[in-house]
Amino acid sequence: MKNLKLRTAGMAVSAAALSIALAACGSSGPAGTGASADSATMWGLTGGDQPVFQASVDSWNKAHPDSAIKLDFFANDAYKTKVRTAVGAGQGPTLVYGWGGGVLKSYVDAGQVDDLTGFLKENPDVQSRYLPSILESGVIDGKTYALPNNKVQPVVLYYNKEVFDKVGAEAPKTWDELMALVPKFKAAGIASFSLGGQSKWPDLMWLEYLVDRIGGPDVFANIAANKPGAWSDPAVIEALTKIQELVDAGGFINGFSSIAADSNADQALLYTGKAAMILQGSWIYQGMKKDAADFVSSGKLGYTPFPTVEGGKGDPANVVGNPSNFWSVSSKATEEQKKTALEYVKDGMFTDENVQSLIDSGAVPVVTGIDDKLAASPDKDFLSYVYGMAKDAPDFTLSWDQALSPAQGDAMLANLDQIFLKKITPEQFASTMNATIGK
């Protein structure tokens, strides 16, 4: 995978961001294992990868009863706050699930995660199994602190082909074409876009792509580098303006601010025909494959690149999203817990069985030598599309809420929510965010 670049920020986590306490909202422990109070612990997310991670850990625990791992799952939104709080208090899991970027940098700066550079040197087979550019995403200041643990995750524009056929429309290639579709779908009683606005982070995908298409990747690179006034870049203002124009046009489904992405309610609106399109991560394919198997297998699901914007500087092949998720090892874990964690990373992850399970779930694992396996999958069209998006992207920008410091990321999502609700102007958003630079 070539030319895959990440925009990250080197900012320390704020005390306020680490002081928020949140209870767990879902868990599942290892079945039939010898996991004890001193066992290594692992936190993961509910959703598409949950069965894959559970099977991997169950297999490990069965083969290694004396070094079992206790696995707990949490919904995405709750997890992001819970893990930062726990890690900041020195009470995080042994294996910390993350996205890289500014949040990882905050852990590194606080001495909360171990340097894994030596582990990779001692285990070249582990290093060589990863796509090199994805592996780089776990590197901070030349040292590796996180290792990829699942799949490539670009953000994709999905559409319901059946609904498009109903109104005689084609997938939009430009922003103007996208806007022109809104009244067509409205007349047919169909929302143009589903949106999990209650979760806030799905809103961000719109800003990320629009800023890139309008101004190119350097706009966010300046933001991530803490350049004074970077949020006032004309590309940011124009992107926010276009989002509000789409809101004004009725482009998003009614009540979008109360729809939660964690429950898959946003994707359900797509496959039930209540919404024509959704901008979401490649990971929701796994959810639709499970919850709407007939919709997916019948070829009714379409996917296309995010539209271009007239006069924009961004390459239409640029991608936003997550190169992968990652495991870091807590520096506060016991030596025995760390040993178990690293042995699992070495021998329990990305086994042939684990890789095939990821592919069967509808995901593209972040490892080399899987071309034949992808080609043999019944989901080969989508998997090849996703793999190609990432492989051919001139620039792959990490999700901004992960690339930035936790303090900036939280402020950004809160204020972007206000943009979608038309409670603040683009200029007010930029002014507020400029004040967070350096925090």
N, C-alpha and C positions, 0 to 999 in steps of 0.2 A: 504494500500500500504506500504510494509515493505522494510527496508534496502535501502531506496532511499536517497543517499547522494549527497550533492551539494558542488562543489569546488568554493569558492568565494574569492575575494580579498578585503581587507580593505584599500582602497587607496583613498585619497582625489582627487577631480576633479581639473584639472589644469585650470588656468585662460584662457589659450589659447583655451582649448577645449570648454569653455563657451562663447568665444568671437565671435564665428562664427555665422553669421546671415543667415537665409535661409527663403525664403518665403514659405507660404503654397502652396501645390500643389493639393488641392482637398478638398471640404468640403460639408457638408450636414447638414442643421439645422433641428430642430424639426418642424414637420408639424402641423399646427393648434394648437399651444400651446401659453401660455402666457409668454414665455421666454422673459426676459427683459435684460437690460444692467447689472443688478445686479444678474442675475440668476447664479446658479452654472453652471460651464462649464465642458465639458468632451471631451477629444481627443481620437480617436481610429484609427485603421488602415483600409484602404480599403482592400477588399478581402473577404475570406470565412466567417468571423464572422460579417462582416458589416451589413447584413440584420438582424442578431440576436440581435446585440447591438441596431440597430435603432428601431426594434420592441419593445425591452425592454424599451427604453427611451420613445418612443411614448406612450406606455401603461402607464408608470409612469406619464408622463405629462398630459395625459387625466384624470387620477385619481387625480392628484395633480396640478391643474392649478396655484395655488398660490406658488408652489415651483418647477417650471419647470426647466429642465436641457437643456442647449444648447449643442448639440453634433456636433462635426466637425470630419471629417475623412481625413487622409493623407496617401500617399503611404509610405510604410515601410522605404525605404532608406532616404527619405526626413524627415520623422518624427523623426528618431533617432537623427539627428542633431538639428532639430527645437526645440524639446522638451527640450533638454539639454540647449540650448541657452536661451529659455524662462524661464525655471525654475531657471537657474543661475542668470537671471536678475530680479527674483521675479515676473515674469509676466506669469507664467505657468497656465494651467487650474486648476480648483478646484480638479478634479479627474485626476491624472497623470497616464497614461498608461505606464507600464514598464515590465521589465523582472527579477527584483531582482539583486543580485550580486553586483559587484563593482560600477555600475552606481547608484543603490539605495543607497549604502554606501556613495557615494559622495554627494547625496542629504541630507542624514542624517547628515553627517559631517558639511555641510554648513547650517544646520537648515532650510532646505527648505520644509520638509515634516513633518507631525504630527505623534506623537507616538500614535498608535491605540491600545496599550495593554489594557488600561482602557476600551475602547469601547468594546473589546472582553469579558472582565470580566463582564461588565454590560449586555452583550447580549450573553449568553452561547449558544443560539440556532444558532447564526451565527458561532461561533467557531466550534460547533459540526457538522455542515453540511459539512465541508471540510475534505478531506483526510488529516490526520495529517501531513504526511511527506511533502505534498505540501504546507500546511500552514506554515511549518517551513522555507520555502524558502523566506518568507517575513520578517524574523527575523534578526535583526542586533544587536549584543551585548546584546542578551537576551530580546530585546523589538521588538514588531511587528510594522512595518512601511508600510507594503503593504499586501493586501489581494487578493488571487487568484480571477480572474474574468472570466475564460473561460474553457480551456481544457488542457489535457495532450498532450505534443508535443515532442515525441522522433523523432530522425532523422531515416528515413527508406530508404533502398535500394529498389527502385521500378524497375520493368522490364515489358516489353511488351511481353506477352506470345506468341502472334502471330508471332512476329519477331524472338523470340527464336526458335519456331517450324520451321520457315522457314530455319534456318541454322542448325537445329538439335542440339541445345545447351540446357544446363540446367543452372539454376541459380548458380553462383559461390559460393562455400563455403570457398575457400581459396584465398589468393592473387594470387598465381600462376595460379589457375584456371581462375581468373579474367583476368590476363594478356594474357592467352592463348586464350581468347575469342576475343581479339582485332583484330587479323588478320582475324579471321573467319567473323566477321561482316564487316570488311573493304572490304573483297573480295566480299561481297554481296551488297556493296554500302551503308552500314548503319553505322552510327556512334555508337560506343559502349556506349558513355555517352553524355547526354545533360548536359549543365552547364551554369548557368546564371552568367557568369564571370564579366559582367559589374557591377553587384551589389556587387561583392567582398565577401559578407558574405557567399554565397553558397560554395565558395572555402574552407572556414574554416571547413566545415563538413568533408572534406577529411583529413585534418590535425588532427582534433580532434579524429576521429575514428582510424586513423593509429597510432597515438601516444599511444592511449589507448591499441590497440591490440598488439603493439610492447613492450611497457614499462609498461603498467598498469596505473591506475589512479594516482599513486603517482607522476608521472612525472609532470602532470599539477598541482597537489597540491603544489609542490615545486615552480612552476612558480607563482601560485596565492599567495603564501606566501612570495613572493619577495626574494627567496633564491638567493644569488649572483651566476651568471653564469648558472642559471637553464635552460635557453634557449639552452645551449650547450649540454644538455643531449643527449647521443647517440641515444635515441629513437626519439627525435625531428629531428636530422640530418638524420636518416634513413627514417623517414616518409617523409620528404621533398625530399629526394633522390628518393623515390618510386613515389612520385607525378610527379617529372620531368621525370622519366622513362616512366610513363604512358602518359605524354604529348608527349615525343619523339616517342612513339609507335603509336601516332595518336589516342589515346583513346578517346579524347574529340572532339565534333563536330567542324568543321571548323568555325572560327569566334566566338568562345565561349566568347571572351572578349568583344564582342559588344552585347551580349544577356542579357536582363534585366529580373530579376526574378519578379519584381513588376508587369510587364505586363503579367505574366504567360507564356511568350514565351518559357521558358525552359521546362515546363511541356507539352506544346503543341507538342514539338518535340518528346516526348515519345509516346503520344497517336496517333499521325499521322504516326508513324512508321519510322520517320527519325532518331531516336535514340533508341537504345535497352534498355538503363537503365538511371536512374537518382537517385542521392543521394540527398534527400531533406527531409524537415520536414513532419510530419504526416499531417500538415495543408494543403498541396497541394491536398490531397484527396478531400477536399471540392471543390477546383477549378475544378478538373477533373470531379467530380460528376455533377457539374453544366455545364461545357463546353464540356464534352465528355461523356454524360450520357450513350450512347450505349456501348462505350468502357468499362466503369466500370461495367454496369449491365450485360454485356455478359460474364464477367469472364476473359477478356483479360488482365486485370491488375494483375500483380504478385507483391509480396513483400517478402523480405527475410532479415535476419540479415546481418550486414556488415561482410565481410569475415575475417577469422582468418589469421594471419601471422605466417609462420613457425618459431618456436623458440620463439614466442612472449610470454610475461608474462601476458597480459591482459585476463580477463575472457571473452569468446565469448558472454556472456549474458550482458556484460556492455553496457550502452546506453549513448549517448550524445544527447543534445537538450535542450528543455525548459520544466520544470515541468508544467508551466502555464504562463500566463500573469497576471499582477497584477494592482490593483488600489492603489495608495497612495493619501493622501489628502494634498493639498498644505497648508503649514503653513501661506502663504501670503493671502489666501482667507479670505473673511469676515466671521464673525461668522454665518451669515445667510446662506452663501454659504456652509460652512462646515456642518451646520445642515442638509441642503438638501442632501448633498453628503452622509452623514452617514445614513440618513433615507433611501436613495435609496439603499445603500449597504445592509442595514438590511432587507428591505421589497421589493425592486424592482428587486434584482438580484436572480438568481437561484430559481425563482418561478417554479412551475410545468410546466408552459407554456414555460418559458425560458430554462429550462433543456431539455425539449422535442425538442425545436427548435434547440438547439445545436446538439443533437443526430441526428435529421432529416437532419442537414447540413453535417453530416459525421464526427462528433467530439465526443470525450469522455470527458464529463464534469468532473471537479475536485471535485465532491461531492460524498458523501456516498449514499448507498441505491438505486443504479441505475441498478443493475444487470439485473433485469427483463426487464427494458426498453431497455437496450442494446441488450438483447436476442431477443426482439421483432422487432428490427430494420432490414430493408432490407439490411443494411450495417453491419450486426452483425459479419460477418467473419473478416472484416478489423478492426472494433471497438474492437472486442475481442482480436485481434492480438496486437493492440496498447496498450490496457489496460494491457495485459499480459507482453508486453515488459517492461513497466514501473514498474508494480507490482513485477515482478520477477528479476529485474535488481539488481545485487550485488552492482553496483555503477551507478548512473545517474549523469553525469557531465554536469553542466550548460554550455550553449554556451559560448565559451571563450571571445567573444567580449562583453558579458554582465557580465561575472564573473570578468573580469579585470577592472581596472580603465579606464575611458574614454580615457585618453591620451595613455595608453598602447594598448587598443583595437583598436584605430584608426591607430596607428603605425603598429600593427600586420596585419590588413587587407590590408594596403597599401603595405607592404613588401611581404605579401603572394601573392598578385596580381603579383608582380614582379617575384616571384618563378614560378608561372604558365606560365608567359610570357617568362621564361628562361632568364631574364635580370640580375638576381643575383644568387649566389650559396647558398646552404643550410648553409654553414659556414658564409657567409655574412649576411644572414637572422638572424642567431643566434647572431652574434656579434652586429648587429643593435638593436635587441630586448633586449639583455642583458643591453644595455645602457639605456633602458627605465625603468628598474627595480627601483622602488622607486619613480616613477613620476606619 
